[in-house]
Amino acid sequence: MPMPPTVLVRLIRISAFGLGNFFEPVFRALETSENEFHVMCLLVSTDHGRAAPSELSELVGTSRANMTRILDSMLSAGWVSRSVDARDGRRQIICITPAGRAKVQEVVPRMIEPLNRAFSGLSPGELETLNKLLRKAIVSFDQGARAMSAAA
């Protein structure tokens, strides 16, 4: 008999997989990928429109190797630029370009209908509860991971 936390982990994984399958054709039609879109949104939301690849990798939730591939694709599209950090020559900085900002402005309005459709089975109250619980779970995961690392 599975334990309730085990079932929860499975449900979260199935949900994440389902979201990916739902939105993959949406992003393909918008000529971007989910990860590229998230990177652009993260860069647009920063004060200076820049971040290190390692920061982006952590925030998007992908490996550094995959982030390199994502950024290479975005560089080819002209949505970001890459430069060397003036304070640390070993570190790269990724900056959103005007074309990247324009892509975000193009994509965001076109995501409203698919997002509404994806969550149409939930009431506004259920969406708010889900939002709060997922945020709380993420904090719990981070704290648990830190505690496990400290104990190792």
VENBEL-V603029 format. One record per backbone hydrogen bond with DSSP energy under -0.5 kcal/mol. NH is the residue of the N-H (numbers start at 1). CO is the residue of the C=O. Records with the same first field share a line. If there is no record, write none. Layout:
NH=CO, CO
This chain:
6=3
7=3
8=4
9=5
10=6
11=7
12=8
13=9
14=10
15=11
16=12
17=13
18=14
19=15
20=16
21=17
22=18
23=19
24=20
25=21
27=23
28=24
29=25
30=26
31=28
32=27
37=33
38=34
39=35
40=36
41=37
42=38
43=39
44=40
45=41
46=42, 43
51=94
56=52
57=53
58=54
59=55
60=56
61=57
62=57
67=63
68=64
69=65
70=66
71=67
72=68
73=69
74=70
75=71
76=72
77=73
78=74, 75
79=74
80=74
81=95
83=93
85=88, 91
91=88
93=83
94=51
95=81
96=49
97=79
101=97
102=98
103=99
104=100
105=101
106=102
107=103
108=104
109=105
110=106, 107
111=107, 108
112=108, 109
115=111
116=112
117=113
118=114
119=115
120=117
122=119
127=123
128=124
129=125
130=126
131=127
132=128
133=129
134=130
135=131
136=132
137=133
138=134
139=135
140=136
141=137
142=138
143=139
144=140
145=141
146=142
147=143
148=144
149=145
150=146
151=147
152=148
